[in-house]
Every structure is written in C-alpha cells, then in structure tokens.
C-alpha cells in the first residue's frame, strides 16, 4: 500500500473515530497512527473546541476521553463527505 500524508481532516476524523467509545490518550494516539508531538497538537485543539471530552475525571485513575456529541456530528459529516469523494 502506498504511503501518503493524511490531510488535516483525515487526521481529525481518525482521532474522533478512535475516541468514539472512550479510550485513554495512548490508545487513541496509537490507533490513529500519530507520533506524540503531532497527536498532542491535534488532541489539544479538539478538546479546546469541545469535540472530545474527558469522561468522569478522577485523579486516581487513567483519564478516559470520548468524542462529544458535537464531535460525533462532525464525524458523521466527515464520513458522509468521504463517501461522496
């Protein structure tokens, strides 16, 4: 399979898709095939925009993140757009 650079939209879609059911940062990062620096940049932006939220914050356990309702709507739009292309 030829390697290519994913577009910004493809990276955002992949992160939102992986966080849909809830996962920790490391799992989302690996499943999205991103390095730490790149993942951190995208992930922080998605949190700031309310597309990903922390689930039940608890200082004694690993933080779990999930795609928010707003993020799910965006993911749906991105997946529909991908079908049309």
C-alpha positions as CSV (number, residue, x, y, z in Angstrom):
1,X,0.0,0.0,0.0
2,X,1.5,3.4,-0.9
3,X,2.2,5.7,1.9
4,X,0.9,9.2,1.8
5,X,0.4,12.2,4.1
6,X,-3.1,12.3,5.5
7,X,-4.9,15.6,5.3
8,X,-5.8,17.5,8.5
9,X,-9.4,16.4,8.0
10,X,-8.4,12.8,7.8
11,X,-6.3,13.0,11.0
12,X,-9.2,14.7,12.9
13,X,-11.6,12.0,11.6
14,X,-9.3,9.2,12.7
15,X,-8.9,10.7,16.2
16,X,-12.7,11.3,16.6
17,X,-13.4,7.8,15.4
18,X,-11.0,6.2,17.9
19,X,-12.3,8.2,20.8
20,X,-16.0,7.4,20.0
21,X,-16.3,4.6,22.6
22,X,-13.9,6.2,25.0
23,X,-10.2,5.5,25.5
24,X,-7.0,6.9,27.1
25,X,-4.7,9.2,25.2
26,X,-2.1,6.5,24.4
27,X,-4.7,4.2,22.8
28,X,-6.2,7.0,20.7
29,X,-2.7,8.1,19.6
30,X,-1.5,4.6,18.6
31,X,-4.8,3.7,16.9
32,X,-4.7,7.0,15.0
33,X,-1.1,6.2,13.8
34,X,0.3,9.5,15.1
35,X,3.5,10.4,16.8
36,X,3.4,12.1,20.2
37,X,4.0,15.7,19.1
38,X,1.6,15.5,16.2
39,X,-1.1,13.8,18.3
40,X,-0.7,16.3,21.2
41,X,-1.2,19.3,18.8
42,X,-4.4,17.8,17.3
43,X,-5.8,16.4,20.6
44,X,-5.4,19.7,22.5
45,X,-7.2,21.5,19.7
46,X,-10.1,19.0,19.6
47,X,-10.5,19.4,23.4
48,X,-10.5,23.2,23.2
49,X,-13.2,23.1,20.6
50,X,-15.3,20.7,22.6
51,X,-15.1,17.8,20.1
52,X,-13.5,15.5,22.7
53,X,-14.3,15.5,26.4
54,X,-12.8,13.8,29.4
55,X,-15.1,11.2,30.9
56,X,-15.7,11.3,34.6
57,X,-12.5,13.0,35.7
58,X,-10.9,11.1,38.6
59,X,-7.3,11.9,39.8
60,X,-6.8,8.2,40.9
61,X,-7.4,6.5,37.6
62,X,-6.2,6.9,34.0
63,X,-8.1,9.7,32.2
64,X,-10.6,8.5,29.6
65,X,-11.6,10.7,26.7
66,X,-14.6,10.3,24.5
67,X,-15.9,12.1,21.3
68,X,-18.6,14.6,22.4
69,X,-22.0,15.0,20.8
70,X,-20.6,17.9,18.8
71,X,-17.6,15.7,17.7
72,X,-20.0,12.9,16.7
73,X,-21.9,15.3,14.5
74,X,-18.6,16.4,12.8
75,X,-17.5,12.8,12.4
76,X,-20.8,12.0,10.7
77,X,-20.4,14.9,8.3
78,X,-16.7,13.9,7.5
79,X,-17.7,10.3,6.9
80,X,-20.5,11.4,4.5
81,X,-18.2,13.7,2.7
82,X,-15.7,10.9,2.3
83,X,-18.4,8.7,0.7
84,X,-19.0,11.4,-1.9
85,X,-15.4,11.8,-2.9
